[in-house]
Amino acid sequence: MQRAFSMLALGLGLTALSSRPALAMAPETLVVHVPFAFSVLDETLPPGDYRVRPLNDLERQVLELRSSDGRYALIALTEDAPAMSRTTKPELVFDHYGKMEFLRAVRLPEAAGAILEPSRSEIAAARAVASEHSAHGSASTVSSQPR
C-alpha cells in the first residue's frame, strides 16, 4: 500500500513537472539600439542600447527595460497582443506624436508579443497633436537581435 502511494506521488510529480516546460527555458532578451529619446511609463529615456526581456519565466507580462550601461531601468506591465502581425525578427514599436516617441509594443517572431498601455504623457501628447489638426500620430519600429 505504501509502495503504491509512493508510485502515485512520483507519477503526479513527474506529470506536474512535464506540464510546465516554460520553467526550464531562459527568458528571451532583446538587444536593441534606439537612435532617439523615447518615453515609457511617463519616463523619458535617452537614445542608446537597451535590453528588453520578460522579468522572469512566470511573469511574461512584466517587461524589464534596461540600458546597456545600467544607468536606466524600468519595469512595465504589458498585455498579450496576439492580433499583432507576424514579424521575422523582434521589434520595438513606437507611437510618434510631434517630436515625442512612446514605446507601444514589443513584437516577437512566432509569438503573441506584448503591448503597453498609453501613459499619461502619451495621452497628453496625442491630445495636443489632435488639437493642432495639422499632424497625425504615426508608428515607427526599431528592430532588435535576440540574445
Buried (B, 14 or more C-beta within 10 A) or exposed (E): EEEEEEEEEEEEEEEEEEEEEEEEEEBBBBBBEBEBEBBBBEEEBEEBEBBBBBBEBEEBEBBBBBBEEEEBEBEBEBEEBEEBEEBEEBBBBBBBBEEBBBBBBBBBEEBBBBBBEBBEBBEBBBEEBEEEEEEEBEEBEBBBEEE
